[in-house]
Amino acid sequence: MSVIETPRLLLRQVVEADLTALHAIQALPDATRWLYWEPRTLEEVRANLALRRSDPAVVHRGIVVRATGELIGDIGLHLGEQVHRGAELGYILHRDHHGHGYATEAGRAILALAFGELDLHRVCARLEPRNTASARVLQRLGLRREALLIENEWVKGEWQSEAIYAILASEWRA
Ligand SMILES: CC(C)(COP(=O)(O)OP(=O)(O)OC[C@H]1O[C@@H](n2cnc3c(N)ncnc32)[C@H](O)[C@@H]1OP(=O)(O)O)[C@@H](O)C(=O)NCCC(=O)NCCS
């Protein structure tokens, strides 16, 4: 899996030299508000990166703006059991780079990878329904909302709900 180029972005492997940029993204409380984890220290970012790089079920790419070379976020697929040919999509962008369509552009390229080279059957995403920015990204990518689980999880001191979105390979190709 080589570097993926889109009109404005490069999706490439995240390396040690990206840790500071990655930490700038993952240390912000508004970035992690609807995620399961709290803002991370540099050491936590380093450990998490090592974990993802060593996990064969994880496809992980940094999102780099071609014009500046700046790493502004990351995106990934978590592959499920091989027999089901499914994966879960996730992404995060630095708040200074919201509102430009970068997550959608990166998401489109990752779905092309998922349904092309990786030959997956289904890609899903799960989010707290109050994460409306992420829901809009998924809608723009063509994922449909398949389920809404009401207050099924206790997260960050409150009951949270979970919306499940998905798209099939056949729908992506159409
Ligand atoms: C989820 C997240 C990546 C969405 O970021 P975003 O900037 O809203 O998404 P995009 O990069 O796709 O940009 C889309 C926005 O840019 C606008 N835009 C501007 N230029 C655009 C272009 N050329 N193409 C597409 N959209 C463009 C769109 O109108 C849209 O704004 P809107 O949703 O208010 O209508 C961001 O909120 C984030 O990092 N959140 C924290 C982590 C998180 O929650 N991850 C998801 C876990 S499920």
The ligand as a Gaussian input file, in Angstrom:
#p B3LYP/6-31G(d) Opt

LIG

0 1
 C      -15.145000      14.816000      12.079000
 C      -14.241000      15.890000      11.506000
 C      -13.022000      15.256000      10.853000
 C      -15.043000      16.669000      10.464000
 O      -14.272000      17.751000       9.999000
 P      -14.901000      18.735000       8.898000
 O      -13.923000      19.797000       8.622000
 O      -16.288000      19.125000       9.304000
 O      -15.077000      17.750000       7.646000
 P      -14.471000      17.953000       6.201000
 O      -12.998000      18.094000       6.275000
 O      -15.002000      16.888000       5.340000
 O      -15.045000      19.368000       5.780000
 C      -16.433000      19.473000       5.510000
 C      -16.866000      20.887000       5.735000
 O      -16.074000      21.749000       4.937000
 C      -16.895000      22.461000       4.001000
 N      -16.098000      22.561000       2.761000
 C      -15.382000      23.652000       2.388000
 N      -14.718000      23.402000       1.254000
 C      -15.020000      22.134000       0.887000
 C      -14.634000      21.308000      -0.204000
 N      -13.788000      21.737000      -1.155000
 N      -15.118000      20.057000      -0.263000
 C      -15.974000      19.590000       0.673000
 N      -16.372000      20.345000       1.744000
 C      -15.889000      21.600000       1.850000
 C      -18.173000      21.663000       3.893000
 O      -19.266000      22.457000       3.557000
 C      -18.292000      21.088000       5.286000
 O      -18.861000      21.971000       6.201000
 P      -20.295000      21.619000       6.860000
 O      -20.222000      20.204000       7.349000
 O      -20.424000      22.623000       7.925000
 O      -21.263000      21.750000       5.726000
 C      -13.769000      16.872000      12.617000
 O      -14.899000      17.484000      13.193000
 C      -12.958000      16.193000      13.701000
 O      -11.754000      15.957000      13.559000
 N      -13.619000      15.856000      14.843000
 C      -12.955000      15.240000      15.963000
 C      -12.681000      13.758000      15.746000
 C      -13.951000      12.984000      15.447000
 O      -15.000000      13.235000      16.025000
 N      -13.813000      12.003000      14.542000
 C      -14.916000      11.185000      14.100000
 C      -15.153000      10.057000      15.022000
 S      -16.615000       9.128000      14.525000

